[in-house]
Amino acid sequence: MQKKSVVIYKSFCALVEGEESSKILVSWCVSRATSSGKKAVYASQKVRPRDIILLSEAPASSLENCLDFAENALKPESQVQNQIAEIHELLSSEDETASSFMPFSELVELIRGKIAADEVWGVYCALKSGFYFEEKIDSSDIECPKILFIPRSGEKIEELKNKAFEKEHAEEMRSAFITRLRQGKLDLPADGKYMQEVEAFALCKTDSCKILKDAGMKETIERAHEILLKTGIWDITKNPYPLRWGLSTKSAKLSLGRPPEEDRVKVGGISYAIDSEWSTDPDDAIGFDGEYLWVHIADPASTVLPDSPIDICARGRGATLYIPEGAARMLSEDCLEDYALGLKEISRALSFKIKLNENCEIEDCEILRTIVDVKRLSYKKADELKDSAELKPLFEIARKTAERRKKNGAVFIEMPEIHVVVEPETKKVSMEEVVHYESGEVVRECMILAGEGAAKFAFKNNIPFPFISQEAPDIPAVLPEGLAGQYRLRRCMRKRNVGVTPSSHAALGLGMYSQVTSPLRRYGDLIGHEQLRAFIKNEPLIDKDTMLMRIAAGDAAARAARQAERNSNTHWTLVYLLQNPEWSGNAICLSKEQKQSVFLIEELGMETAITGVDCELNDRIAVKAEKIDLPALSVVFVKA
């Protein structure tokens, strides 16, 4: 290199000032002089040859001349820019040169011919920042890296020019978009990039939306939802509620793997997993051996250890999310085959062996790791077999248990239920009435017995445990008949509490209680199983403070899942009404108020207030939907 040779040093144009042993002294301009009188700032540094890239061995007249030429070369219509475009066209016309990297030294000669050293930096900057060529640094020779360029394709050049135009005219284009948004006449798909901000706000991914504010619109998620519907970016079948509550609509991915080999008790006879016909995750089974009631529960805690990645993931979900589109499971889909009950010939379970007295009070509860022979039954089939030798004792136990709890103040509320079904392909919605079978009550009572037995077992053995309690409701002396009475009774119920201190569950009529029967679907149940298994195996238990924190985290996530489920069901019910604009149905009066009354829409399982209707409690009237506001999850019903 000669003195004043042009090199690149840390993206600066630099000149060689001399050499000392193995180092090269270079100088560069940190910042240029300004018209306001600010002086130029220069710097110099001894560097290794590998730290610089040679642009021209010939000496430049000065740094200022190099930089001045570069300023002109970077102007859009400069001679250098036009020459670069011409050379790009020439090289692109031949297959070999169109797809080959060319050294900068050769390319610069094509562009400018015999080039002066003062010009080389400007040509380099024009190539590097322009549309026509892509740069590559060849570092194969570490002591002497080289600059290479290859022609870009016409499509890539057009893409870069469009991006540059958008950047240059960003404010102007955004202003035009805001005008179109106010008019409700978007230019899609081009305006989609702006609407991503509105969509993120509608899904509660952001706390504010500048686009709505700039458009003079109300900055609410309902308004954002409305705009997305009106502009066609969303259609009415878009269900935003799981995402709004921070929930995944996909099942957990972490696989549990196969259950570990461990000592288990073989339970004789057949136990029955009784569930709805559409259930795909049976996690409990019941049986009676003539002396003990057996409640068998799926045993994922045999694999899921406290504070393991799967445990932490389940805690973050809180529960399996059940929405009309399908289930997003707390544990992975592939765990069902190995851990659900009745899907294989032999099922592994955590079993509650319960000794009952004549009044179906628990005398003793033993908890065992078991192998069980499980047979699956639908509620309907179980009702048909209620008088069989195998099932009749279970129906009798359930009847006596319900009577015992009722004497202790338990509250039984029966309201109609509707199952919302969404066809996966067409998104067509249908409403199915949930049939209440007697066998469903049998399963419920047996699960309550298991929860009561687990709570007593944990208390007796001083195990930190997720106990569930509920204060006694303040029930009036006289209740209306029929559904109006059930509605009034439901309104008397108090909020349930979850903690590590046992207390009465008045609504169930129990002195203490815990939920342990759905560890595949509820985190509280899973952590309870983890604790019970640790105790059985004489392993360290989770302490009370840690248990309390994990219970609270899981319960908060589970509450979010329940809210998302309620919102989703309401959303799809309104979609059903939009898909069936001529719908009409029956409404039952649940409560009479001064200005409006509360009704239950039987076919929809929806409660609503209707004004201007004169009727008595439990009277039926025909109604139709008059105004549906999908973003607000509201509908106005009127008398048909």
ChimeraX attribute file (.defattr): number of C-alpha atoms within 10 A of each C-alpha:
attribute: neighborCount
match mode: 1-to-1
recipient: residues
	/A:1	16
	/A:2	15
	/A:3	16
	/A:4	22
	/A:5	22
	/A:6	30
	/A:7	25
	/A:8	18
	/A:9	18
	/A:10	10
	/A:11	9
	/A:12	14
	/A:13	23
	/A:14	28
	/A:15	28
	/A:16	23
	/A:17	17
	/A:18	16
	/A:19	15
	/A:20	9
	/A:21	5
	/A:22	9
	/A:23	14
	/A:24	18
	/A:25	18
	/A:26	25
	/A:27	21
	/A:28	20
	/A:29	18
	/A:30	12
	/A:31	12
	/A:32	13
	/A:33	11
	/A:34	9
	/A:35	7
	/A:36	6
	/A:37	7
	/A:38	10
	/A:39	11
	/A:40	12
	/A:41	11
	/A:42	11
	/A:43	11
	/A:44	15
	/A:45	13
	/A:46	17
	/A:47	16
	/A:48	12
	/A:49	16
	/A:50	14
	/A:51	16
	/A:52	21
	/A:53	20
	/A:54	21
	/A:55	21
	/A:56	23
	/A:57	15
	/A:58	16
	/A:59	17
	/A:60	22
	/A:61	14
	/A:62	14
	/A:63	18
	/A:64	15
	/A:65	15
	/A:66	22
	/A:67	18
	/A:68	14
	/A:69	17
	/A:70	22
	/A:71	14
	/A:72	16
	/A:73	23
	/A:74	20
	/A:75	12
	/A:76	12
	/A:77	10
	/A:78	13
	/A:79	14
	/A:80	23
	/A:81	21
	/A:82	14
	/A:83	15
	/A:84	23
	/A:85	17
	/A:86	15
	/A:87	18
	/A:88	21
	/A:89	15
	/A:90	13
	/A:91	16
	/A:92	19
	/A:93	11
	/A:94	10
	/A:95	9
	/A:96	10
	/A:97	15
	/A:98	18
	/A:99	14
	/A:100	14
	/A:101	18
	/A:102	18
	/A:103	17
	/A:104	21
	/A:105	16
	/A:106	12
	/A:107	20
	/A:108	21
	/A:109	12
	/A:110	15
	/A:111	19
	/A:112	17
	/A:113	10
	/A:114	9
	/A:115	15
	/A:116	14
	/A:117	21
	/A:118	24
	/A:119	22
	/A:120	25
	/A:121	25
	/A:122	23
	/A:123	24
	/A:124	21
	/A:125	15
	/A:126	24
	/A:127	24
	/A:128	15
	/A:129	12
	/A:130	18
	/A:131	23
	/A:132	26
	/A:133	21
	/A:134	16
	/A:135	19
	/A:136	16
	/A:137	12
	/A:138	13
	/A:139	12
	/A:140	9
	/A:141	9
	/A:142	11
	/A:143	13
	/A:144	14
	/A:145	17
	/A:146	18
	/A:147	18
	/A:148	19
	/A:149	20
	/A:150	22
	/A:151	23
	/A:152	18
	/A:153	17
	/A:154	13
	/A:155	9
	/A:156	12
	/A:157	16
	/A:158	14
	/A:159	13
	/A:160	15
	/A:161	15
	/A:162	12
	/A:163	13
	/A:164	13
	/A:165	12
	/A:166	14
	/A:167	12
	/A:168	11
	/A:169	12
	/A:170	13
	/A:171	11
	/A:172	11
	/A:173	15
	/A:174	15
	/A:175	14
	/A:176	11
	/A:177	21
	/A:178	19
	/A:179	15
	/A:180	15
	/A:181	20
	/A:182	15
	/A:183	9
	/A:184	12
	/A:185	12
	/A:186	19
	/A:187	12
	/A:188	12
	/A:189	9
	/A:190	10
	/A:191	16
	/A:192	14
	/A:193	10
	/A:194	13
	/A:195	22
	/A:196	13
	/A:197	18
	/A:198	25
	/A:199	22
	/A:200	17
	/A:201	23
	/A:202	28
	/A:203	20
	/A:204	17
	/A:205	14
	/A:206	12
	/A:207	12
	/A:208	17
	/A:209	20
	/A:210	13
	/A:211	19
	/A:212	21
	/A:213	12
	/A:214	13
	/A:215	16
	/A:216	11
	/A:217	15
	/A:218	12
	/A:219	20
	/A:220	16
	/A:221	22
	/A:222	17
	/A:223	17
	/A:224	25
	/A:225	23
	/A:226	19
	/A:227	22
	/A:228	20
	/A:229	17
	/A:230	14
	/A:231	16
	/A:232	12
	/A:233	17
	/A:234	16
	/A:235	11
	/A:236	21
	/A:237	17
	/A:238	14
	/A:239	21
	/A:240	19
	/A:241	22
	/A:242	22
	/A:243	15
	/A:244	18
	/A:245	18
	/A:246	16
	/A:247	18
	/A:248	16
	/A:249	17
	/A:250	14
	/A:251	17
	/A:252	19
	/A:253	14
	/A:254	15
	/A:255	12
	/A:256	20
	/A:257	14
	/A:258	14
	/A:259	16
	/A:260	8
	/A:261	7
	/A:262	8
	/A:263	9
	/A:264	14
	/A:265	13
	/A:266	13
	/A:267	17
	/A:268	11
	/A:269	12
	/A:270	16
	/A:271	25
	/A:272	25
	/A:273	25
	/A:274	24
	/A:275	23
	/A:276	15
	/A:277	11
	/A:278	7
	/A:279	9
	/A:280	12
	/A:281	21
	/A:282	21
	/A:283	24
	/A:284	29
	/A:285	30
	/A:286	24
	/A:287	24
	/A:288	21
	/A:289	14
	/A:290	8
	/A:291	10
	/A:292	15
	/A:293	22
	/A:294	23
	/A:295	27
	/A:296	33
	/A:297	31
	/A:298	29
	/A:299	30
	/A:300	27
	/A:301	26
	/A:302	22
	/A:303	17
	/A:304	22
	/A:305	17
	/A:306	18
	/A:307	13
	/A:308	11
	/A:309	12
	/A:310	21
	/A:311	21
	/A:312	18
	/A:313	18
	/A:314	29
	/A:315	26
	/A:316	19
	/A:317	31
	/A:318	28
	/A:319	29
	/A:320	22
	/A:321	27
	/A:322	19
	/A:323	24
	/A:324	20
	/A:325	17
	/A:326	13
	/A:327	15
	/A:328	22
	/A:329	23
	/A:330	27
	/A:331	28
	/A:332	19
	/A:333	18
	/A:334	16
	/A:335	18
	/A:336	19
	/A:337	14
	/A:338	20
	/A:339	28
	/A:340	23
	/A:341	30
	/A:342	26
	/A:343	17
	/A:344	14
	/A:345	10
	/A:346	15
	/A:347	21
	/A:348	27
	/A:349	27
	/A:350	26
	/A:351	27
	/A:352	25
	/A:353	21
	/A:354	23
	/A:355	17
	/A:356	18
	/A:357	9
	/A:358	8
	/A:359	11
	/A:360	20
	/A:361	17
	/A:362	17
	/A:363	10
	/A:364	15
	/A:365	23
	/A:366	13
	/A:367	20
	/A:368	17
	/A:369	22
	/A:370	20
	/A:371	19
	/A:372	26
	/A:373	19
	/A:374	24
	/A:375	18
	/A:376	17
	/A:377	19
	/A:378	19
	/A:379	23
	/A:380	18
	/A:381	15
	/A:382	22
	/A:383	18
	/A:384	11
	/A:385	15
	/A:386	17
	/A:387	13
	/A:388	11
	/A:389	9
	/A:390	18
	/A:391	20
	/A:392	14
	/A:393	18
	/A:394	22
	/A:395	21
	/A:396	14
	/A:397	20
	/A:398	24
	/A:399	16
	/A:400	17
	/A:401	22
	/A:402	23
	/A:403	14
	/A:404	17
	/A:405	20
	/A:406	16
	/A:407	11
	/A:408	15
	/A:409	16
	/A:410	19
	/A:411	19
	/A:412	13
	/A:413	12
	/A:414	13
	/A:415	13
	/A:416	16
	/A:417	16
	/A:418	17
	/A:419	15
	/A:420	22
	/A:421	20
	/A:422	19
	/A:423	11
	/A:424	11
	/A:425	6
	/A:426	8
	/A:427	16
	/A:428	14
	/A:429	21
	/A:430	18
	/A:431	16
	/A:432	13
	/A:433	14
	/A:434	13
	/A:435	14
	/A:436	13
	/A:437	15
	/A:438	17
	/A:439	25
	/A:440	18
	/A:441	16
	/A:442	25
	/A:443	23
	/A:444	14
	/A:445	21
	/A:446	25
	/A:447	23
	/A:448	22
	/A:449	27
	/A:450	29
	/A:451	23
	/A:452	24
	/A:453	27
	/A:454	28
	/A:455	27
	/A:456	21
	/A:457	17
	/A:458	21
	/A:459	17
	/A:460	9
	/A:461	10
	/A:462	9
	/A:463	20
	/A:464	23
	/A:465	30
	/A:466	29
	/A:467	28
	/A:468	22
	/A:469	24
	/A:470	21
	/A:471	15
	/A:472	19
	/A:473	18
	/A:474	11
	/A:475	14
	/A:476	9
	/A:477	5
	/A:478	7
	/A:479	13
	/A:480	15
	/A:481	11
	/A:482	13
	/A:483	20
	/A:484	23
	/A:485	19
	/A:486	18
	/A:487	19
	/A:488	18
	/A:489	19
	/A:490	17
	/A:491	12
	/A:492	14
	/A:493	17
	/A:494	14
	/A:495	10
	/A:496	12
	/A:497	14
	/A:498	19
	/A:499	19
	/A:500	18
	/A:501	15
	/A:502	21
	/A:503	19
	/A:504	17
	/A:505	23
	/A:506	22
	/A:507	21
	/A:508	21
	/A:509	20
	/A:510	21
	/A:511	15
	/A:512	23
	/A:513	26
	/A:514	27
	/A:515	23
	/A:516	27
	/A:517	29
	/A:518	21
	/A:519	25
	/A:520	28
	/A:521	23
	/A:522	25
	/A:523	31
	/A:524	30
	/A:525	22
	/A:526	29
	/A:527	28
	/A:528	27
	/A:529	27
	/A:530	23
	/A:531	25
	/A:532	25
	/A:533	20
	/A:534	19
	/A:535	15
	/A:536	11
	/A:537	8
	/A:538	9
	/A:539	11
	/A:540	9
	/A:541	17
	/A:542	18
	/A:543	13
	/A:544	16
	/A:545	11
	/A:546	11
	/A:547	20
	/A:548	19
	/A:549	12
	/A:550	22
	/A:551	25
	/A:552	18
	/A:553	18
	/A:554	24
	/A:555	22
	/A:556	15
	/A:557	22
	/A:558	23
	/A:559	15
	/A:560	21
	/A:561	25
	/A:562	19
	/A:563	16
	/A:564	24
	/A:565	18
	/A:566	14
	/A:567	18
	/A:568	22
	/A:569	24
	/A:570	20
	/A:571	24
	/A:572	28
	/A:573	23
	/A:574	23
	/A:575	21
	/A:576	23
	/A:577	19
	/A:578	18
	/A:579	14
	/A:580	12
	/A:581	11
	/A:582	9
	/A:583	12
	/A:584	18
	/A:585	16
	/A:586	18
	/A:587	27
	/A:588	21
	/A:589	24
	/A:590	25
	/A:591	20
	/A:592	18
	/A:593	9
	/A:594	6
	/A:595	10
	/A:596	15
	/A:597	20
	/A:598	20
	/A:599	25
	/A:600	24
	/A:601	23
	/A:602	18
	/A:603	16
	/A:604	24
	/A:605	21
	/A:606	16
	/A:607	15
	/A:608	17
	/A:609	19
	/A:610	19
	/A:611	15
	/A:612	10
	/A:613	14
	/A:614	10
	/A:615	13
	/A:616	13
	/A:617	19
	/A:618	19
	/A:619	14
	/A:620	18
	/A:621	18
	/A:622	14
	/A:623	17
	/A:624	19
	/A:625	20
	/A:626	12
	/A:627	12
	/A:628	16
	/A:629	14
	/A:630	20
	/A:631	19
	/A:632	13
	/A:633	15
	/A:634	14
	/A:635	17
	/A:636	14
	/A:637	21
	/A:638	18
	/A:639	17
	/A:640	12
